[in-house]
Amino acid sequence: MLVPAAKSDIYVALLGISLAAILISCILMVLLLMRYDWKISVSSAAPTPSALATDVVQLASTAPAALPARC
């Protein structure tokens, strides 16, 4: 006894769109890595703790002045 095939609905279309997006992003990532000869330098991308500390100090020193109180 044969079972009839299920009909495609919007969710099947969304699965196809997401698959296409994943494939395109993988192709773009490969092209980007080929541009840099597959060399990945993570240490230069990660901020150091001292850089984070100076950023916070700089942000705190450039805080806007307090607004005057309204009557």
C-alpha beads as a LAMMPS data file, in Angstrom:
LAMMPS data file: protein, C-alpha beads

71 atoms
70 bonds

1 atom types
1 bond types

-500.0 500.0 xlo xhi
-500.0 500.0 ylo yhi
-500.0 500.0 zlo zhi

Masses

1 110.0

Atoms # bond

1 1 1 0.000 0.000 0.000
2 1 1 1.504 3.338 -1.078
3 1 1 1.332 6.444 1.055
4 1 1 0.715 9.706 -0.822
5 1 1 3.591 12.182 -0.749
6 1 1 3.204 15.125 1.595
7 1 1 2.596 18.477 -0.037
8 1 1 5.193 21.202 0.326
9 1 1 4.211 24.204 2.405
10 1 1 5.793 27.488 3.452
11 1 1 8.066 25.759 5.974
12 1 1 9.681 23.662 3.248
13 1 1 10.303 26.876 1.298
14 1 1 11.869 28.478 4.384
15 1 1 14.130 25.445 4.806
16 1 1 15.250 25.862 1.201
17 1 1 15.947 29.567 1.712
18 1 1 17.956 28.892 4.871
19 1 1 19.939 26.154 3.126
20 1 1 20.753 28.550 0.282
21 1 1 21.834 31.223 2.800
22 1 1 24.134 28.775 4.592
23 1 1 25.689 27.609 1.323
24 1 1 26.245 31.176 0.114
25 1 1 27.815 32.177 3.433
26 1 1 30.151 29.162 3.314
27 1 1 31.222 30.063 -0.223
28 1 1 31.853 33.670 0.796
29 1 1 33.873 32.528 3.825
30 1 1 36.031 30.309 1.615
31 1 1 36.610 33.202 -0.785
32 1 1 37.573 35.460 2.117
33 1 1 39.964 32.897 3.571
34 1 1 41.526 32.358 0.140
35 1 1 42.180 36.102 0.004
36 1 1 44.259 35.824 3.199
37 1 1 45.925 32.515 2.189
38 1 1 44.036 30.645 4.938
39 1 1 46.051 32.408 7.676
40 1 1 43.983 33.202 10.743
41 1 1 45.409 35.420 13.471
42 1 1 43.048 35.389 16.417
43 1 1 45.387 37.116 18.860
44 1 1 45.271 40.384 16.919
45 1 1 41.473 40.409 16.905
46 1 1 40.995 39.773 20.625
47 1 1 41.281 42.883 22.834
48 1 1 43.727 42.714 25.713
49 1 1 42.553 43.397 29.273
50 1 1 44.672 46.566 29.443
51 1 1 43.042 47.892 26.253
52 1 1 39.618 47.225 27.722
53 1 1 40.545 49.066 30.921
54 1 1 41.725 52.171 29.056
55 1 1 38.579 52.200 26.925
56 1 1 36.417 52.266 30.053
57 1 1 38.475 55.109 31.526
58 1 1 38.221 57.072 28.296
59 1 1 34.476 56.534 28.136
60 1 1 34.049 57.601 31.761
61 1 1 36.121 60.753 31.259
62 1 1 34.070 61.790 28.202
63 1 1 30.698 61.428 29.913
64 1 1 28.305 64.296 29.160
65 1 1 27.690 66.929 31.815
66 1 1 24.654 66.519 34.016
67 1 1 21.459 68.063 32.693
68 1 1 20.021 70.982 34.674
69 1 1 16.974 70.209 36.775
70 1 1 13.616 71.358 35.448
71 1 1 11.361 73.519 37.567

Bonds

1 1 1 2
2 1 2 3
3 1 3 4
4 1 4 5
5 1 5 6
6 1 6 7
7 1 7 8
8 1 8 9
9 1 9 10
10 1 10 11
11 1 11 12
12 1 12 13
13 1 13 14
14 1 14 15
15 1 15 16
16 1 16 17
17 1 17 18
18 1 18 19
19 1 19 20
20 1 20 21
21 1 21 22
22 1 22 23
23 1 23 24
24 1 24 25
25 1 25 26
26 1 26 27
27 1 27 28
28 1 28 29
29 1 29 30
30 1 30 31
31 1 31 32
32 1 32 33
33 1 33 34
34 1 34 35
35 1 35 36
36 1 36 37
37 1 37 38
38 1 38 39
39 1 39 40
40 1 40 41
41 1 41 42
42 1 42 43
43 1 43 44
44 1 44 45
45 1 45 46
46 1 46 47
47 1 47 48
48 1 48 49
49 1 49 50
50 1 50 51
51 1 51 52
52 1 52 53
53 1 53 54
54 1 54 55
55 1 55 56
56 1 56 57
57 1 57 58
58 1 58 59
59 1 59 60
60 1 60 61
61 1 61 62
62 1 62 63
63 1 63 64
64 1 64 65
65 1 65 66
66 1 66 67
67 1 67 68
68 1 68 69
69 1 69 70
70 1 70 71
